[in-house]
Amino acid sequence: MSVAFPAFGAPTPGLTYADRRDISMAGNIAREAPRISWQTFINNWFDWQLGEHIGLIGPTGQGKTTLLLRILPLHHFVVVAATKPKDKTMDSLIKSSGYIKVERWQRLDPKEYPRRVLWPDATRLDSDELQKRVFADAMNRIYREGKWTFAIDELWYFDQVLGLRKPVEKYLLQARSLDISLVGGTQRPAWVPRALYTNATHLFFWRTNDETDLKSISGIGFRSARLITEVVANLHQFECLYINTRTGQMCRTKVPKGIGG
């Protein structure tokens, strides 16, 4: 008895168009955004030069701050902006990672004090005015000195509460020529200044299913909008998608817990 096989390229029996589309997309994701270990990512994928900006976008508790603390040691002169009245992460940086706490920008020898947590008083309801003055002054001085990496854990707070969108955008648009890197994090893609997407070289995304957020991140790094949104919507817990906007390379990785490089 002869057996009839489907013609080459013909639809597989029993699979709907949606099934075939999902299988095809899963194959594209595995090929275009492979899963790799953190060590492989740091050793073979991630090349962060002075003047290149980084965006970290994801909900609280998924590993955004952990990743921030893992990559900051890759640059020598680093300032971390602390905005909360109390912050265990900043306390840990000061106690165990060689950072000094300063409440305002000081003319300290960068070679002697290359790592700083800039932490103006935030214990009062009206502390935002003081914070705005301190951070704006620091960003101006850093802009004049060059070669610093300035890390902001919550861009939304800088933008919406402190009203510092203009200096942030100035950094994104022009600070690269001064070898200044801006590292900015926020909880939702929809809250990110568009200049971050268009001027950051390195972008990290954590899982979201919010349609507004997915629309905000589509088509980054000249990659397929649908591919990027599918990857982000299906990331595992604590897993992130990395996109190099200069080369279009993408991968998925998970950051080990703990502070360190």
Secondary structure, DSSP 8 states (H G I E B T S, - for coil): -------TT---TT--HHHHHHHHHHHHHHHHS-B--HHHIIIII----TT--EEEE--TTSSHHHHHHHHGGGSSSEEEE--SS--HHHHHHHHHSS-EEESS-----TTT--EEEE-----STTHHHHHHHHHHHHHHHHHHH---EEEES-HHIIIIIS--HHHHHHHHHHGGGGT-EEEEEES-GGGS-HHHHHH-SEEEEE----HHHHHHHTTGGG--HHHHHHHHHT--TTEEEEEETTT--EEEEE--SSS--
